[in-house]
Amino acid sequence: METKGKKELLFGEDVKIAGVVAGIAKYLNKDIKTLRVLYATATILTGLIPGVLAYIALAFAMVMNEEHHNDSALMGSK
């Protein structure tokens, strides 16, 4: 089955915690630092819980690309 032309939400390569915001930035072709600041600000303004839960949900929902899988310290694959 071909996925030609289909964009997938992948983990980003510039990983801080799980690579979720970096993956979103790559998907949207936006600056990673700007999105990190926006996500952190939104998380703080909403009382932390919704932002943290959304981050965890996105971490499980995102597709693991081969580079992230091989380099991930979170997955214990070093």
Secondary structure as UniProt FT lines:
FT   TURN            4..5
FT   HELIX           20..28
FT   HELIX           32..45
FT   TURN            46..47
FT   HELIX           49..61
FT   HELIX           66..71
FT   TURN            73..76
//
